[in-house]
Amino acid sequence: MKNLLVFGPIGDFGGRELETGFIASSLSDDYNVTILTTNYLTHKSQVFDFVKESDVKILNQLIYNRNIWFKIITYIAYLKSFRKKPILSYVSNKLAKKTGYRNYAIKQIEQEIDNNEAIVVCAQITSNYIDHIVNYAYKKQIPVFFRTSNTIKVEDVFKKNWLNKVTLFAHHSFSNAERLSSLKTHNYKIIDQCTFKEDELLSLKPSKAFKNVLCIGRFSDEKGIKELFNFFANHVLNLNIKIIGDGKYFNELKSRSESIKNVELLGFLNQTEILKHFERADAIIIPSFEESGPLVGLEAMAAAKLVVSTKVGAMEERLKGLENQFWFNINSPETLEKVLQFILKLNSETIEKIALENRRRYVEKYKMTMIKSQYKNAIFKLLQK
């Protein structure tokens, strides 16, 4: 079988970890797949829900194992920090960066590329090393399949001629693909996501009421969770909202939530625990400023829940033509209040009808077998050129 290298900044938890693991798993039926990550990850990483630990290489581990100089200064940095973090977290320390760390890292990446017939990138256009990987693979005539993992911005494309050397892009939506329309060469396919808890979500009962709302995401600027929290803190509605996730705003908002009856912050939960909350929820709310998907939107559709969302990522394309047109602007609280008040007036039969229509759309277009087949077909054709 041919060898494929999947490359990206893969850590422990997040949509990219799940998607990268799924892609690697999907392709491993037909190819020898290795994942190379520029991030540090632990055995708890969600990527290991799909692949064996032996199939994953950590760039800093390669550098630490292969170069005695970097091993010594890594260990010194590790001791000086009183061993606060795992030792691999110190490989790219200040002294290492001054004494050739990046050049050596690039050599290790090139060595890995040389051993493969194709490269699959799961990253942002702005992610570290991506430009060098594409340029090097292009020079070696090794095809690159680039799965973009974020909302592409105009400034991301500026003065990046190497993007023209990508053999094939995979975007979540046409709206994201259009952001690369200025490229001279932009071959792409639209491959969306799927839920990885498909059977469980498809077996849930559809929504018939609108009382319990669920939001899932990192407490970071682009996710809009702080703005969503402030909305529910300042508006009295006959709704209960639970927010799953953690991040830089969590402690601040958790403290404030203690005095708000209808808002509950649950912190980080594993997939099994999240499923229990999906079962109890009537709707999923997506307040993000930026997304490529998001995955939770498709999970809500599979679970036959209502979706209340900003016009972010692939959401408009996913719900196009359906009755579920519950959009708002997270910077405009009155738009959120308006759409929530509208849904609150819907009767049980209408809510169930909309929820089941969302599920049918998922089954028709986004089932795991379909998305897996799209990846396999794309890579097969890539290697035939």
N, C-alpha and C positions, 0 to 999 in steps of 0.2 A: 504493500500500500504506500501511497505517496505521503510525504510528511507535510503537515501544516503547522505554522506558528501563529498562535493567537496572542496579540500584544496589547497591553493597556495598563493603566494605573489602577490595578485591582486591589482592593482592600478587604475589609471584613463584611461590611453591611451596606446594602444599597441596590438601586436598580441596575447599575452597571455590573455589579457582581453577579446578580441573578441572570442578567441577559448574556453576559460573557460565558458563564457556566453552561447556560442552555445552548448557546451557539456551539461551544466546544463539544458538548455531549451529542448534539445533533449530527455533527460532522464526523464524530469518532466511529460511526458505523462503517464509514468508507475510507477513512484516512487515519494516519497516526498523528494525533493532535497533541501539541504541547502548548501550555500557556506560559508566557513570560510577563511578569508584572514588575513595574517600576516602584510600586508601593510595598510597604511591609504588610504582611497579613499573617494571621494566626490560624490554627487548626479550626477555629470557630467560623472562618469565612464562609459566607453563603455560596461561594463558588464550589465548595466541596459538597454541596447538595447534588451536584451534577457530575463532578469528576473526582478522580482519586488524587490524593496529595502528591503522589509520585509523578503526576502529569503536569504539575505546576513548578515553575522555576521563579525564584525571586532574584532580581538583578543584583541587589546588594549581597545576597548569599553567594552568587557567582564571584563577585569581586572579592569578598572576604575569603573565600576558599582558594582563589587562584593567585592572589598577590600577597606576599608576605608583608610588604610595607603597609598596605592598607589594613591588613589584619592586626599588625602591631599598634598602629595609631587608633584603630577602632577600639581595641581593648583598653588603651590608655584613656580614651574619651569615656568609655563605659565606666571605668573605675572612678574617674574624676567626677562623674555625675552621681556617684554612689549607687550605681546600678538601678536607677529609677525606671529605666525602660529596657526592653529586650536588646541584646547586644547589636543586632542588625540595624537598629534604629540609629546607631552612631557611625555607620560606615561612611556616610556622606558628611562627615564633620568638617569644621572650618579648615583644619590643616589638610585634610584630604582634598578639599576643593582647591587649595592653593598648590597642591603637588600632583595634579594630573588626574583627579578623580573622574572628571567628565570624559576626558579622552579615553581613559581606560574603560569606562562604562560603555562608550560607543563601540569600542573594539569588541567587547563581549556581546553586544547586541548584533554586530555584524557577523560574528562567528555563529550565532544562533540562526541568523537569516540564511547563511550559506548552507545550512543543513536542511533547508526546507524548499518545497516546490511552490509554495504560495504563502502570503502573509495576510492574516486577518487582523485588522486594527479595530479595537473597541475603545474609542476615546473621543475627546473633544479635539477640534482642529488645533486648539492652543495647547494641548497636552505636551509635556516634555518628551523630546526625542522624536516626535512623529515626523517632523520635516526631514530629519536625517534618515529615518527608516525608509520613507517613500523614495527619497533621492537615491539611496544605496540600492534598494531593491530594483528600482528602475534601471540603474546602471548594470545590474546583474541580470536584467531581463526576468525578474521574478515578479509575478502579478501581485498587486495589493488590492484587497477587498476592505473597504473602509466603512465600518458601521459607526455613523455619527451618533454621539450619545447626549447631545444637548441642543438647545436652540442656537442656531448659527446666527451670529451678528455680523453686520456689515464690516466692522473693524476686524473681525476674525479673518476675513478673506483678503484684506488689504496687504499688498506686497507679498503674497504667498504663492509665487509661481509654481512651486512644487505641487500644489493641489492638482495642476493639470496632468501630473504624472500618475495619479491614482487610477488604477485600471477600472475599478467599479466601486461606486458608492452605494450604500444602502441607507435610505432615509426612512424615518417613521411616517412622514407625510409629504405631500406635494408642496405644502407651504414652506417646509424646511428646505426641500430640494431647490425651490425657486431662489433661495438666498445664495446659491452658488451659480446662478444663471450667467454671471459675468465671466465665468471660466471659459477658456477656449475649448477645453475638452472636459465635458462633464457627463460621463456615462453613469447612469444610476438606475436603481430599482427601488420601488416602494415596498419595504418589508416592515410591517408593524410588529407589535408585540403580542404576547398571549399570556394568560395567567398560568402559573406553575402549580396552582391548586385547583385545577380545572374541574375535576370530578366533584370535589367538595362544594365548590361555589355553584356549579350547575344544579346541585341537588337541593340547594336552599329554597325555601318558600319565597315567592315573590312578595314585594312590598304591597301592602293594602292600606297603609296609613302614612301619615307624615308627622311623626312625633320625635323620632330619634335620628339624629344626624351624626355621621362619622367623618372625621378628617384624619388622613394619614400622611405624614411627611416630616422631613427634617425641619428643625427650628432654625432656619437660615433665611437670609434676606430674600432670596428669589422665590421662596415657597409661599410667601404671603400669610403665614400662620399668625404672626404678630398682629397684622391688620385684621385678620378674621377674629382673633381673640378680642381685640378692642371693640369690634362690632358687637359681639355678643355681650360684652361687658356693659355696653352703653345702650342696648336695645332690649326691651322686654317683649319676648315672643313666646308663644306656647310651644317651645321646642327645647329639647335637650341635646347638647353637643358633647361628644367625646373626641379628644384629639390624641392620636397615637404618634409617638416619635420623640426624639431628643435633639439637642443641639444647643447653640450658644444662648438662645433666649429661654430655654426650658425652665431654669431655676427661677428666673424673674417672673415668668408667667405663672408658674406653679404656685408661687407665693401669693400672687394676686388672685388666683382662681379659688383659693380657700374661702373667700367671701362672696363668691358668685355661685348661686344655687344650681343653675342650669348648665354650667361649664365644668367639665372634668378632664384633667390632663393625666394620661396614663403612662407616659414615658415610653421607652423602647419596649416592644413586645415581640416575641418570636411569631413565626407564621401560624402555628397552631393556635396561639392566643388571639391573634388578629382574626382568625376565622370565626371565633366565638362572637366577636364584636360585629363582624359582618352579618352574622345570623340575626342579631338583635336590631341592626340598623335599618332604617327605612330609606335613607338616602346617603350618598357619599358627596361631600363638598370638596371641590378642588379650587383653592384660592391663589394658585401660583401665578407669578409674573412670568416665569420661564420654565419650560419643560420640553422634552422631545416627545414624550408620550402624552401623559404619564401612564405607568402601568396600572395604578390604582383605578384609573378610568375604565379600563377593560375588565378589571376585577369586579367593579361595580356592575357592569353590563352583564357579565357572566352570572353574577349573583342575583340578577333581576331586581336591582335597586334603582331608584331614581338617581340621576347625576345632575348636580348643581355645580356649574364650573365657569371659570374665566375662559375666554377664547384663546386657549393656550395649546401649544404643541399640536397633536393630531386630533384633538377632541372634536373640533368642528367637522372634520372629515369622517370621523367615526360615527357621529350622530346625525349626519346629513340625511334629511328626508324623514327622520323619525319625529314623533310627537314630543320627545324629550328635548325641548329647546329652552333650557333654564340657564340662561347666561347672565353674568354680571361682571362688573369692573371692580376689582378689589380696591382701587383708589377712590371709588365712588360708593360710599355706604348706602346711599339711597337706591342704587340699582340692585344691591343685594337684598335690601328690605323689600323692595317691590317684587322680586321674583319669589322670595320666601312667602310673602303674603299671598301671592297668586297660587302657589302650590297648596298652602294651608286651606284654600277654599275648594280644592278638588275633592270629589267624593271617592270612596273606596274603590269602586269599579274602574274609574278612570286611572287612578294610581296603579292598580294592578295591570291594567291594559298597557300602560306606558312601560312599566317594569318588565313585563313579558316581551314586549317589542324590543327592548334593549337586549334581552337575553337572546332572542332570535337573531338579531344582528351579529352578536358575538359568535354564535354557532355557525352562521353563514359565512363569516369572513375571517374570524380570528382564532379558530380552534388550534390547539397546539400542533396537531398533525399537519395542518395547512402551513403554519409558519415554519415548522421544521422542514417541510418539503421545499418551501421557497428558498431557504438557506442552502439546502443540499443541491438544488437545481442551479442556483447562482454560482456556487463554487465549481460544480461539475463543468458548466459552460466556460467558466473562467480558465480552467485548466486545459480546455480543448483548443484555446486560441494559440 
